[in-house]
Amino acid sequence: MRSAILILAAVWPLAAQDVKLPASLNRLAGKAAEVVDVSLDGPLLKLAGKFLSKDDSEEAKVRALVAGLKGIYVKSFEFEKEGEYSEEDVEAVRAQVRGPGWSRMLGVASRKDRENAEVYMKLDGGRVAGLVVLAAEPKELTVVNIVGDIDINQLSELGGHFGVPAVEVHRDKKPAGNKE
């Protein structure tokens, strides 16, 4: 019983925290040919949102999405040769998204290209409160962490802004019963 209480006391603070990009990722910057490091939190994120146009419909959507966020954190490393990062670097992020409230919602692995992508979502009372994307290729590693109230329907609008990679989302414009 005492062991269980000690373990719970040690793990409980981790459950309440947002995912922090591990410090071990910082050491990869010295090995990488190209590094993208975006850290927008709180007031800085709100300030960045003010630079988005209210008149441009696409930027207005991004501005609305950003209003509910607490932070956007991106670390992306491109290397000249393979083997510059390890599975332990990726595992340090995965370990944080195995806690309470987190669910792995997508995993894509290509043995042929040796590329892997994973998406984890944190739910809090039925709302999306966080999103982590891990993308690992032989010469590239990217971690995206979005913290705050996230409207999944608007999330694709964030791509291409604030260092978040653009993702093409295909939406079926035909009604479900229409087979043209």
CNS distance restraints for C-alpha pairs under 8 A (distance, minus, plus):
assign (resid   1 and name CA) (resid   5 and name CA) 6.38 0.50 0.50
assign (resid   2 and name CA) (resid   6 and name CA) 6.26 0.50 0.50
assign (resid   3 and name CA) (resid   7 and name CA) 6.15 0.50 0.50
assign (resid   4 and name CA) (resid   8 and name CA) 6.05 0.50 0.50
assign (resid   5 and name CA) (resid   9 and name CA) 6.02 0.50 0.50
assign (resid   6 and name CA) (resid  10 and name CA) 6.22 0.50 0.50
assign (resid   7 and name CA) (resid  11 and name CA) 6.14 0.50 0.50
assign (resid   8 and name CA) (resid  12 and name CA) 5.67 0.50 0.50
assign (resid   9 and name CA) (resid  13 and name CA) 7.48 0.50 0.50
assign (resid  10 and name CA) (resid  14 and name CA) 7.86 0.50 0.50
assign (resid  11 and name CA) (resid  15 and name CA) 6.71 0.50 0.50
assign (resid  12 and name CA) (resid  16 and name CA) 6.83 0.50 0.50
assign (resid  13 and name CA) (resid  17 and name CA) 6.52 0.50 0.50
assign (resid  14 and name CA) (resid  96 and name CA) 7.94 0.50 0.50
assign (resid  14 and name CA) (resid  99 and name CA) 7.76 0.50 0.50
assign (resid  15 and name CA) (resid  99 and name CA) 5.97 0.50 0.50
assign (resid  15 and name CA) (resid 100 and name CA) 5.97 0.50 0.50
assign (resid  18 and name CA) (resid 130 and name CA) 7.77 0.50 0.50
assign (resid  18 and name CA) (resid 147 and name CA) 7.07 0.50 0.50
assign (resid  19 and name CA) (resid  93 and name CA) 7.84 0.50 0.50
assign (resid  19 and name CA) (resid  96 and name CA) 6.16 0.50 0.50
assign (resid  19 and name CA) (resid  97 and name CA) 7.20 0.50 0.50
assign (resid  19 and name CA) (resid 145 and name CA) 7.28 0.50 0.50
assign (resid  21 and name CA) (resid  25 and name CA) 7.23 0.50 0.50
assign (resid  21 and name CA) (resid  73 and name CA) 7.90 0.50 0.50
assign (resid  21 and name CA) (resid  93 and name CA) 6.74 0.50 0.50
assign (resid  21 and name CA) (resid 143 and name CA) 7.91 0.50 0.50
assign (resid  21 and name CA) (resid 145 and name CA) 7.93 0.50 0.50
assign (resid  22 and name CA) (resid  26 and name CA) 7.65 0.50 0.50
assign (resid  22 and name CA) (resid  92 and name CA) 6.53 0.50 0.50
assign (resid  22 and name CA) (resid  93 and name CA) 6.67 0.50 0.50
assign (resid  23 and name CA) (resid  27 and name CA) 7.39 0.50 0.50
assign (resid  24 and name CA) (resid  28 and name CA) 7.34 0.50 0.50
assign (resid  24 and name CA) (resid  89 and name CA) 6.63 0.50 0.50
assign (resid  25 and name CA) (resid  29 and name CA) 7.42 0.50 0.50
assign (resid  25 and name CA) (resid  75 and name CA) 7.91 0.50 0.50
assign (resid  25 and name CA) (resid  89 and name CA) 6.59 0.50 0.50
assign (resid  27 and name CA) (resid  31 and name CA) 7.62 0.50 0.50
assign (resid  28 and name CA) (resid  32 and name CA) 6.23 0.50 0.50
assign (resid  28 and name CA) (resid  77 and name CA) 7.36 0.50 0.50
assign (resid  28 and name CA) (resid  84 and name CA) 7.58 0.50 0.50
assign (resid  28 and name CA) (resid  85 and name CA) 6.89 0.50 0.50
assign (resid  29 and name CA) (resid  34 and name CA) 7.94 0.50 0.50
assign (resid  29 and name CA) (resid  35 and name CA) 6.29 0.50 0.50
assign (resid  29 and name CA) (resid  77 and name CA) 6.94 0.50 0.50
assign (resid  31 and name CA) (resid  79 and name CA) 7.01 0.50 0.50
assign (resid  31 and name CA) (resid  84 and name CA) 6.67 0.50 0.50
assign (resid  32 and name CA) (resid  77 and name CA) 5.74 0.50 0.50
assign (resid  32 and name CA) (resid  78 and name CA) 5.53 0.50 0.50
assign (resid  32 and name CA) (resid  79 and name CA) 4.59 0.50 0.50
assign (resid  32 and name CA) (resid  80 and name CA) 7.11 0.50 0.50
assign (resid  32 and name CA) (resid  84 and name CA) 7.76 0.50 0.50
assign (resid  33 and name CA) (resid  77 and name CA) 7.56 0.50 0.50
assign (resid  33 and name CA) (resid  78 and name CA) 5.77 0.50 0.50
assign (resid  33 and name CA) (resid  79 and name CA) 5.10 0.50 0.50
assign (resid  33 and name CA) (resid  80 and name CA) 6.01 0.50 0.50
assign (resid  34 and name CA) (resid  77 and name CA) 5.88 0.50 0.50
assign (resid  34 and name CA) (resid  78 and name CA) 5.08 0.50 0.50
assign (resid  34 and name CA) (resid  79 and name CA) 6.88 0.50 0.50
assign (resid  35 and name CA) (resid  75 and name CA) 7.35 0.50 0.50
assign (resid  35 and name CA) (resid  76 and name CA) 5.67 0.50 0.50
assign (resid  35 and name CA) (resid  77 and name CA) 4.75 0.50 0.50
assign (resid  35 and name CA) (resid  78 and name CA) 6.48 0.50 0.50
assign (resid  36 and name CA) (resid  74 and name CA) 7.11 0.50 0.50
assign (resid  36 and name CA) (resid  75 and name CA) 5.65 0.50 0.50
assign (resid  36 and name CA) (resid  76 and name CA) 4.92 0.50 0.50
assign (resid  36 and name CA) (resid  77 and name CA) 6.57 0.50 0.50
assign (resid  36 and name CA) (resid 163 and name CA) 7.64 0.50 0.50
assign (resid  37 and name CA) (resid  73 and name CA) 7.61 0.50 0.50
assign (resid  37 and name CA) (resid  74 and name CA) 5.63 0.50 0.50
assign (resid  37 and name CA) (resid  75 and name CA) 4.78 0.50 0.50
assign (resid  37 and name CA) (resid  76 and name CA) 6.61 0.50 0.50
assign (resid  38 and name CA) (resid  72 and name CA) 7.30 0.50 0.50
assign (resid  38 and name CA) (resid  73 and name CA) 5.35 0.50 0.50
assign (resid  38 and name CA) (resid  74 and name CA) 4.86 0.50 0.50
assign (resid  38 and name CA) (resid  75 and name CA) 6.59 0.50 0.50
assign (resid  38 and name CA) (resid 162 and name CA) 7.24 0.50 0.50
assign (resid  38 and name CA) (resid 163 and name CA) 6.25 0.50 0.50
assign (resid  39 and name CA) (resid  71 and name CA) 7.47 0.50 0.50
assign (resid  39 and name CA) (resid  72 and name CA) 6.11 0.50 0.50
assign (resid  39 and name CA) (resid  73 and name CA) 4.64 0.50 0.50
assign (resid  39 and name CA) (resid  74 and name CA) 6.64 0.50 0.50
assign (resid  40 and name CA) (resid  44 and name CA) 5.68 0.50 0.50
assign (resid  40 and name CA) (resid  45 and name CA) 5.00 0.50 0.50
assign (resid  40 and name CA) (resid  71 and name CA) 5.40 0.50 0.50
assign (resid  40 and name CA) (resid  72 and name CA) 5.18 0.50 0.50
assign (resid  40 and name CA) (resid  73 and name CA) 6.27 0.50 0.50
assign (resid  41 and name CA) (resid  45 and name CA) 5.26 0.50 0.50
assign (resid  41 and name CA) (resid  70 and name CA) 5.79 0.50 0.50
assign (resid  41 and name CA) (resid  71 and name CA) 4.09 0.50 0.50
assign (resid  41 and name CA) (resid  72 and name CA) 6.42 0.50 0.50
assign (resid  41 and name CA) (resid  73 and name CA) 7.99 0.50 0.50
assign (resid  42 and name CA) (resid  46 and name CA) 6.48 0.50 0.50
assign (resid  42 and name CA) (resid  69 and name CA) 7.90 0.50 0.50
assign (resid  42 and name CA) (resid  70 and name CA) 5.24 0.50 0.50
assign (resid  42 and name CA) (resid  71 and name CA) 6.11 0.50 0.50
assign (resid  43 and name CA) (resid  47 and name CA) 6.07 0.50 0.50
assign (resid  44 and name CA) (resid  48 and name CA) 6.17 0.50 0.50
assign (resid  45 and name CA) (resid  49 and name CA) 6.20 0.50 0.50
assign (resid  45 and name CA) (resid  66 and name CA) 7.44 0.50 0.50
assign (resid  45 and name CA) (resid  69 and name CA) 7.98 0.50 0.50
assign (resid  45 and name CA) (resid  70 and name CA) 7.53 0.50 0.50
assign (resid  45 and name CA) (resid  71 and name CA) 6.58 0.50 0.50
assign (resid  45 and name CA) (resid  72 and name CA) 7.67 0.50 0.50
assign (resid  46 and name CA) (resid  50 and name CA) 6.54 0.50 0.50
assign (resid  46 and name CA) (resid  66 and name CA) 7.32 0.50 0.50
assign (resid  46 and name CA) (resid  67 and name CA) 6.90 0.50 0.50
assign (resid  47 and name CA) (resid  51 and name CA) 7.17 0.50 0.50
assign (resid  48 and name CA) (resid  52 and name CA) 7.44 0.50 0.50
assign (resid  49 and name CA) (resid  62 and name CA) 7.96 0.50 0.50
assign (resid  49 and name CA) (resid  63 and name CA) 5.49 0.50 0.50
assign (resid  49 and name CA) (resid  66 and name CA) 6.54 0.50 0.50
assign (resid  49 and name CA) (resid  67 and name CA) 7.65 0.50 0.50
assign (resid  50 and name CA) (resid  63 and name CA) 7.54 0.50 0.50
assign (resid  52 and name CA) (resid  59 and name CA) 5.52 0.50 0.50
assign (resid  52 and name CA) (resid  60 and name CA) 6.91 0.50 0.50
assign (resid  52 and name CA) (resid  62 and name CA) 7.79 0.50 0.50
assign (resid  52 and name CA) (resid  63 and name CA) 6.33 0.50 0.50
assign (resid  53 and name CA) (resid  59 and name CA) 5.66 0.50 0.50
assign (resid  53 and name CA) (resid  60 and name CA) 6.19 0.50 0.50
assign (resid  54 and name CA) (resid  59 and name CA) 6.79 0.50 0.50
assign (resid  54 and name CA) (resid  60 and name CA) 4.96 0.50 0.50
assign (resid  54 and name CA) (resid  63 and name CA) 7.82 0.50 0.50
assign (resid  55 and name CA) (resid  59 and name CA) 7.84 0.50 0.50
assign (resid  55 and name CA) (resid  60 and name CA) 6.84 0.50 0.50
assign (resid  56 and name CA) (resid  60 and name CA) 5.98 0.50 0.50
assign (resid  57 and name CA) (resid  61 and name CA) 6.34 0.50 0.50
assign (resid  58 and name CA) (resid  62 and name CA) 6.57 0.50 0.50
assign (resid  58 and name CA) (resid 157 and name CA) 7.26 0.50 0.50
assign (resid  59 and name CA) (resid  63 and name CA) 6.06 0.50 0.50
assign (resid  60 and name CA) (resid  64 and name CA) 6.23 0.50 0.50
assign (resid  61 and name CA) (resid  65 and name CA) 6.30 0.50 0.50
assign (resid  61 and name CA) (resid 154 and name CA) 7.30 0.50 0.50
assign (resid  61 and name CA) (resid 157 and name CA) 6.74 0.50 0.50
assign (resid  62 and name CA) (resid  66 and name CA) 6.09 0.50 0.50
assign (resid  62 and name CA) (resid 154 and name CA) 7.77 0.50 0.50
assign (resid  62 and name CA) (resid 157 and name CA) 5.73 0.50 0.50
assign (resid  62 and name CA) (resid 158 and name CA) 5.68 0.50 0.50
assign (resid  63 and name CA) (resid  67 and name CA) 6.32 0.50 0.50
assign (resid  64 and name CA) (resid  68 and name CA) 7.50 0.50 0.50
assign (resid  65 and name CA) (resid  69 and name CA) 7.17 0.50 0.50
assign (resid  65 and name CA) (resid 150 and name CA) 7.07 0.50 0.50
assign (resid  65 and name CA) (resid 151 and name CA) 6.95 0.50 0.50
assign (resid  65 and name CA) (resid 154 and name CA) 6.64 0.50 0.50
assign (resid  65 and name CA) (resid 155 and name CA) 7.38 0.50 0.50
assign (resid  65 and name CA) (resid 158 and name CA) 7.63 0.50 0.50
assign (resid  68 and name CA) (resid 148 and name CA) 6.05 0.50 0.50
assign (resid  68 and name CA) (resid 149 and name CA) 5.06 0.50 0.50
assign (resid  68 and name CA) (resid 150 and name CA) 6.79 0.50 0.50
assign (resid  69 and name CA) (resid 146 and name CA) 7.46 0.50 0.50
assign (resid  69 and name CA) (resid 147 and name CA) 5.89 0.50 0.50
assign (resid  69 and name CA) (resid 148 and name CA) 4.16 0.50 0.50
assign (resid  69 and name CA) (resid 149 and name CA) 5.62 0.50 0.50
assign (resid  69 and name CA) (resid 150 and name CA) 6.89 0.50 0.50
assign (resid  70 and name CA) (resid 146 and name CA) 7.88 0.50 0.50
assign (resid  70 and name CA) (resid 147 and name CA) 5.33 0.50 0.50
assign (resid  70 and name CA) (resid 148 and name CA) 4.80 0.50 0.50
assign (resid  70 and name CA) (resid 149 and name CA) 7.90 0.50 0.50
assign (resid  71 and name CA) (resid 145 and name CA) 7.93 0.50 0.50
assign (resid  71 and name CA) (resid 146 and name CA) 5.90 0.50 0.50
assign (resid  71 and name CA) (resid 147 and name CA) 5.05 0.50 0.50
assign (resid  71 and name CA) (resid 148 and name CA) 6.84 0.50 0.50
assign (resid  72 and name CA) (resid 144 and name CA) 7.51 0.50 0.50
assign (resid  72 and name CA) (resid 145 and name CA) 5.89 0.50 0.50
assign (resid  72 and name CA) (resid 146 and name CA) 4.68 0.50 0.50
assign (resid  72 and name CA) (resid 147 and name CA) 6.41 0.50 0.50
assign (resid  72 and name CA) (resid 162 and name CA) 7.63 0.50 0.50
assign (resid  73 and name CA) (resid 144 and name CA) 5.85 0.50 0.50
assign (resid  73 and name CA) (resid 145 and name CA) 5.07 0.50 0.50
assign (resid  73 and name CA) (resid 146 and name CA) 6.43 0.50 0.50
assign (resid  74 and name CA) (resid 142 and name CA) 7.32 0.50 0.50
assign (resid  74 and name CA) (resid 143 and name CA) 5.74 0.50 0.50
assign (resid  74 and name CA) (resid 144 and name CA) 4.54 0.50 0.50
assign (resid  74 and name CA) (resid 145 and name CA) 6.35 0.50 0.50
assign (resid  74 and name CA) (resid 163 and name CA) 6.64 0.50 0.50
assign (resid  74 and name CA) (resid 164 and name CA) 6.93 0.50 0.50
assign (resid  75 and name CA) (resid 142 and name CA) 5.66 0.50 0.50
assign (resid  75 and name CA) (resid 143 and name CA) 5.30 0.50 0.50
assign (resid  75 and name CA) (resid 144 and name CA) 6.63 0.50 0.50
assign (resid  76 and name CA) (resid 140 and name CA) 7.33 0.50 0.50
assign (resid  76 and name CA) (resid 141 and name CA) 5.67 0.50 0.50
assign (resid  76 and name CA) (resid 142 and name CA) 4.11 0.50 0.50
assign (resid  76 and name CA) (resid 143 and name CA) 6.32 0.50 0.50
assign (resid  77 and name CA) (resid 140 and name CA) 5.53 0.50 0.50
assign (resid  77 and name CA) (resid 141 and name CA) 5.26 0.50 0.50
assign (resid  77 and name CA) (resid 142 and name CA) 6.30 0.50 0.50
assign (resid  78 and name CA) (resid 139 and name CA) 5.84 0.50 0.50
assign (resid  78 and name CA) (resid 140 and name CA) 4.45 0.50 0.50
assign (resid  78 and name CA) (resid 141 and name CA) 6.70 0.50 0.50
assign (resid  79 and name CA) (resid  84 and name CA) 6.82 0.50 0.50
assign (resid  79 and name CA) (resid 139 and name CA) 4.95 0.50 0.50
assign (resid  79 and name CA) (resid 140 and name CA) 6.03 0.50 0.50
assign (resid  80 and name CA) (resid 139 and name CA) 6.66 0.50 0.50
assign (resid  81 and name CA) (resid 139 and name CA) 5.99 0.50 0.50
assign (resid  82 and name CA) (resid 138 and name CA) 5.29 0.50 0.50
assign (resid  82 and name CA) (resid 139 and name CA) 5.06 0.50 0.50
assign (resid  83 and name CA) (resid 138 and name CA) 7.04 0.50 0.50
assign (resid  83 and name CA) (resid 139 and name CA) 7.47 0.50 0.50
assign (resid  84 and name CA) (resid 139 and name CA) 7.58 0.50 0.50
assign (resid  85 and name CA) (resid  89 and name CA) 6.58 0.50 0.50
assign (resid  85 and name CA) (resid 141 and name CA) 7.91 0.50 0.50
assign (resid  86 and name CA) (resid  90 and name CA) 7.07 0.50 0.50
assign (resid  87 and name CA) (resid  91 and name CA) 6.03 0.50 0.50
assign (resid  88 and name CA) (resid  92 and name CA) 6.10 0.50 0.50
assign (resid  89 and name CA) (resid  93 and name CA) 7.25 0.50 0.50
assign (resid  90 and name CA) (resid  94 and name CA) 6.46 0.50 0.50
assign (resid  90 and name CA) (resid 134 and name CA) 7.79 0.50 0.50
assign (resid  91 and name CA) (resid  95 and name CA) 5.94 0.50 0.50
assign (resid  92 and name CA) (resid  96 and name CA) 7.02 0.50 0.50
assign (resid  93 and name CA) (resid  97 and name CA) 6.90 0.50 0.50
assign (resid  94 and name CA) (resid  98 and name CA) 6.52 0.50 0.50
assign (resid  95 and name CA) (resid  99 and name CA) 7.69 0.50 0.50
assign (resid  97 and name CA) (resid 102 and name CA) 5.61 0.50 0.50
assign (resid  97 and name CA) (resid 103 and name CA) 7.44 0.50 0.50
assign (resid  97 and name CA) (resid 120 and name CA) 6.84 0.50 0.50
assign (resid  97 and name CA) (resid 132 and name CA) 7.97 0.50 0.50
assign (resid  98 and name CA) (resid 102 and name CA) 6.09 0.50 0.50
assign (resid  98 and name CA) (resid 103 and name CA) 7.33 0.50 0.50
assign (resid 101 and name CA) (resid 122 and name CA) 5.27 0.50 0.50
assign (resid 101 and name CA) (resid 123 and name CA) 5.38 0.50 0.50
assign (resid 101 and name CA) (resid 124 and name CA) 6.63 0.50 0.50
assign (resid 102 and name CA) (resid 120 and name CA) 6.57 0.50 0.50
assign (resid 102 and name CA) (resid 121 and name CA) 5.55 0.50 0.50
assign (resid 102 and name CA) (resid 122 and name CA) 4.28 0.50 0.50
assign (resid 102 and name CA) (resid 123 and name CA) 6.51 0.50 0.50
assign (resid 103 and name CA) (resid 120 and name CA) 5.49 0.50 0.50
assign (resid 103 and name CA) (resid 121 and name CA) 5.37 0.50 0.50
assign (resid 103 and name CA) (resid 122 and name CA) 6.34 0.50 0.50
assign (resid 103 and name CA) (resid 123 and name CA) 7.97 0.50 0.50
assign (resid 104 and name CA) (resid 118 and name CA) 7.33 0.50 0.50
assign (resid 104 and name CA) (resid 119 and name CA) 6.00 0.50 0.50
assign (resid 104 and name CA) (resid 120 and name CA) 4.31 0.50 0.50
assign (resid 104 and name CA) (resid 121 and name CA) 6.42 0.50 0.50
assign (resid 105 and name CA) (resid 118 and name CA) 7.71 0.50 0.50
assign (resid 105 and name CA) (resid 119 and name CA) 5.72 0.50 0.50
assign (resid 105 and name CA) (resid 120 and name CA) 5.56 0.50 0.50
assign (resid 105 and name CA) (resid 121 and name CA) 6.67 0.50 0.50
assign (resid 106 and name CA) (resid 117 and name CA) 7.78 0.50 0.50
assign (resid 106 and name CA) (resid 118 and name CA) 5.39 0.50 0.50
assign (resid 106 and name CA) (resid 119 and name CA) 5.00 0.50 0.50
assign (resid 106 and name CA) (resid 120 and name CA) 7.07 0.50 0.50
assign (resid 107 and name CA) (resid 116 and name CA) 7.39 0.50 0.50
assign (resid 107 and name CA) (resid 117 and name CA) 5.73 0.50 0.50
assign (resid 107 and name CA) (resid 118 and name CA) 4.41 0.50 0.50
assign (resid 107 and name CA) (resid 119 and name CA) 6.59 0.50 0.50
assign (resid 108 and name CA) (resid 116 and name CA) 5.53 0.50 0.50
assign (resid 108 and name CA) (resid 117 and name CA) 5.09 0.50 0.50
assign (resid 108 and name CA) (resid 118 and name CA) 6.36 0.50 0.50
assign (resid 109 and name CA) (resid 114 and name CA) 7.25 0.50 0.50
assign (resid 109 and name CA) (resid 115 and name CA) 5.87 0.50 0.50
assign (resid 109 and name CA) (resid 116 and name CA) 4.39 0.50 0.50
assign (resid 109 and name CA) (resid 117 and name CA) 6.53 0.50 0.50
assign (resid 110 and name CA) (resid 114 and name CA) 5.28 0.50 0.50
assign (resid 110 and name CA) (resid 115 and name CA) 5.21 0.50 0.50
assign (resid 110 and name CA) (resid 116 and name CA) 6.31 0.50 0.50
assign (resid 111 and name CA) (resid 115 and name CA) 7.06 0.50 0.50
assign (resid 113 and name CA) (resid 137 and name CA) 7.88 0.50 0.50
assign (resid 114 and name CA) (resid 137 and name CA) 6.16 0.50 0.50
assign (resid 114 and name CA) (resid 138 and name CA) 6.45 0.50 0.50
assign (resid 115 and name CA) (resid 135 and name CA) 7.49 0.50 0.50
assign (resid 115 and name CA) (resid 136 and name CA) 5.68 0.50 0.50
assign (resid 115 and name CA) (resid 137 and name CA) 4.46 0.50 0.50
assign (resid 115 and name CA) (resid 138 and name CA) 6.95 0.50 0.50
assign (resid 116 and name CA) (resid 134 and name CA) 7.88 0.50 0.50
assign (resid 116 and name CA) (resid 135 and name CA) 5.75 0.50 0.50
assign (resid 116 and name CA) (resid 136 and name CA) 5.15 0.50 0.50
assign (resid 116 and name CA) (resid 137 and name CA) 6.50 0.50 0.50
assign (resid 117 and name CA) (resid 133 and name CA) 7.23 0.50 0.50
assign (resid 117 and name CA) (resid 134 and name CA) 5.51 0.50 0.50
assign (resid 117 and name CA) (resid 135 and name CA) 4.33 0.50 0.50
assign (resid 117 and name CA) (resid 136 and name CA) 6.31 0.50 0.50
assign (resid 118 and name CA) (resid 133 and name CA) 5.72 0.50 0.50
assign (resid 118 and name CA) (resid 134 and name CA) 5.15 0.50 0.50
assign (resid 118 and name CA) (resid 135 and name CA) 6.54 0.50 0.50
assign (resid 119 and name CA) (resid 131 and name CA) 7.18 0.50 0.50
assign (resid 119 and name CA) (resid 132 and name CA) 5.74 0.50 0.50
assign (resid 119 and name CA) (resid 133 and name CA) 4.55 0.50 0.50
assign (resid 119 and name CA) (resid 134 and name CA) 6.50 0.50 0.50
assign (resid 120 and name CA) (resid 131 and name CA) 5.70 0.50 0.50
assign (resid 120 and name CA) (resid 132 and name CA) 5.11 0.50 0.50
assign (resid 120 and name CA) (resid 133 and name CA) 6.46 0.50 0.50
assign (resid 121 and name CA) (resid 128 and name CA) 6.91 0.50 0.50
assign (resid 121 and name CA) (resid 129 and name CA) 7.66 0.50 0.50
assign (resid 121 and name CA) (resid 130 and name CA) 5.75 0.50 0.50
assign (resid 121 and name CA) (resid 131 and name CA) 4.60 0.50 0.50
assign (resid 121 and name CA) (resid 132 and name CA) 6.54 0.50 0.50
assign (resid 122 and name CA) (resid 128 and name CA) 5.88 0.50 0.50
assign (resid 122 and name CA) (resid 129 and name CA) 5.45 0.50 0.50
assign (resid 122 and name CA) (resid 130 and name CA) 4.83 0.50 0.50
assign (resid 122 and name CA) (resid 131 and name CA) 6.24 0.50 0.50
assign (resid 123 and name CA) (resid 127 and name CA) 5.52 0.50 0.50
assign (resid 123 and name CA) (resid 128 and name CA) 4.69 0.50 0.50
assign (resid 123 and name CA) (resid 129 and name CA) 5.59 0.50 0.50
assign (resid 123 and name CA) (resid 130 and name CA) 7.21 0.50 0.50
assign (resid 124 and name CA) (resid 128 and name CA) 6.33 0.50 0.50
assign (resid 124 and name CA) (resid 129 and name CA) 5.98 0.50 0.50
assign (resid 127 and name CA) (resid 149 and name CA) 7.12 0.50 0.50
assign (resid 127 and name CA) (resid 150 and name CA) 7.72 0.50 0.50
assign (resid 128 and name CA) (resid 148 and name CA) 7.71 0.50 0.50
assign (resid 128 and name CA) (resid 149 and name CA) 5.91 0.50 0.50
assign (resid 128 and name CA) (resid 150 and name CA) 5.44 0.50 0.50
assign (resid 128 and name CA) (resid 151 and name CA) 7.22 0.50 0.50
assign (resid 128 and name CA) (resid 152 and name CA) 7.71 0.50 0.50
assign (resid 129 and name CA) (resid 147 and name CA) 6.23 0.50 0.50
assign (resid 129 and name CA) (resid 148 and name CA) 4.86 0.50 0.50
assign (resid 129 and name CA) (resid 149 and name CA) 4.90 0.50 0.50
assign (resid 129 and name CA) (resid 150 and name CA) 6.16 0.50 0.50
assign (resid 130 and name CA) (resid 145 and name CA) 7.41 0.50 0.50
assign (resid 130 and name CA) (resid 146 and name CA) 5.61 0.50 0.50
assign (resid 130 and name CA) (resid 147 and name CA) 4.52 0.50 0.50
assign (resid 130 and name CA) (resid 148 and name CA) 5.73 0.50 0.50
assign (resid 130 and name CA) (resid 149 and name CA) 7.18 0.50 0.50
assign (resid 130 and name CA) (resid 150 and name CA) 7.00 0.50 0.50
assign (resid 131 and name CA) (resid 144 and name CA) 7.93 0.50 0.50
assign (resid 131 and name CA) (resid 145 and name CA) 5.81 0.50 0.50
assign (resid 131 and name CA) (resid 146 and name CA) 5.14 0.50 0.50
assign (resid 131 and name CA) (resid 147 and name CA) 6.58 0.50 0.50
assign (resid 132 and name CA) (resid 143 and name CA) 7.15 0.50 0.50
assign (resid 132 and name CA) (resid 144 and name CA) 5.56 0.50 0.50
assign (resid 132 and name CA) (resid 145 and name CA) 4.51 0.50 0.50
assign (resid 132 and name CA) (resid 146 and name CA) 6.41 0.50 0.50
assign (resid 133 and name CA) (resid 142 and name CA) 7.87 0.50 0.50
assign (resid 133 and name CA) (resid 143 and name CA) 5.69 0.50 0.50
assign (resid 133 and name CA) (resid 144 and name CA) 5.02 0.50 0.50
assign (resid 133 and name CA) (resid 145 and name CA) 6.57 0.50 0.50
assign (resid 134 and name CA) (resid 141 and name CA) 7.67 0.50 0.50
assign (resid 134 and name CA) (resid 142 and name CA) 5.91 0.50 0.50
assign (resid 134 and name CA) (resid 143 and name CA) 4.76 0.50 0.50
assign (resid 134 and name CA) (resid 144 and name CA) 6.66 0.50 0.50
assign (resid 135 and name CA) (resid 140 and name CA) 7.97 0.50 0.50
assign (resid 135 and name CA) (resid 141 and name CA) 5.85 0.50 0.50
assign (resid 135 and name CA) (resid 142 and name CA) 5.11 0.50 0.50
assign (resid 135 and name CA) (resid 143 and name CA) 6.50 0.50 0.50
assign (resid 136 and name CA) (resid 140 and name CA) 5.98 0.50 0.50
assign (resid 136 and name CA) (resid 141 and name CA) 4.61 0.50 0.50
assign (resid 136 and name CA) (resid 142 and name CA) 6.44 0.50 0.50
assign (resid 137 and name CA) (resid 141 and name CA) 6.18 0.50 0.50
assign (resid 144 and name CA) (resid 164 and name CA) 7.09 0.50 0.50
assign (resid 150 and name CA) (resid 154 and name CA) 7.98 0.50 0.50
assign (resid 150 and name CA) (resid 155 and name CA) 7.07 0.50 0.50
assign (resid 151 and name CA) (resid 155 and name CA) 6.16 0.50 0.50
assign (resid 152 and name CA) (resid 156 and name CA) 7.84 0.50 0.50
assign (resid 154 and name CA) (resid 158 and name CA) 7.52 0.50 0.50
assign (resid 155 and name CA) (resid 159 and name CA) 7.60 0.50 0.50
assign (resid 156 and name CA) (resid 166 and name CA) 7.57 0.50 0.50
assign (resid 156 and name CA) (resid 167 and name CA) 6.52 0.50 0.50
assign (resid 156 and name CA) (resid 168 and name CA) 7.64 0.50 0.50
assign (resid 156 and name CA) (resid 169 and name CA) 6.87 0.50 0.50
assign (resid 158 and name CA) (resid 162 and name CA) 7.77 0.50 0.50
assign (resid 158 and name CA) (resid 164 and name CA) 6.74 0.50 0.50
assign (resid 158 and name CA) (resid 166 and name CA) 7.58 0.50 0.50
assign (resid 159 and name CA) (resid 163 and name CA) 7.94 0.50 0.50
assign (resid 159 and name CA) (resid 164 and name CA) 5.15 0.50 0.50
assign (resid 159 and name CA) (resid 165 and name CA) 5.12 0.50 0.50
assign (resid 159 and name CA) (resid 166 and name CA) 3.77 0.50 0.50
assign (resid 159 and name CA) (resid 167 and name CA) 5.90 0.50 0.50
assign (resid 160 and name CA) (resid 164 and name CA) 5.59 0.50 0.50
assign (resid 160 and name CA) (resid 165 and name CA) 5.29 0.50 0.50
assign (resid 160 and name CA) (resid 166 and name CA) 4.46 0.50 0.50
assign (resid 161 and name CA) (resid 165 and name CA) 7.61 0.50 0.50
assign (resid 161 and name CA) (resid 166 and name CA) 7.85 0.50 0.50
assign (resid 174 and name CA) (resid 178 and name CA) 6.27 0.50 0.50
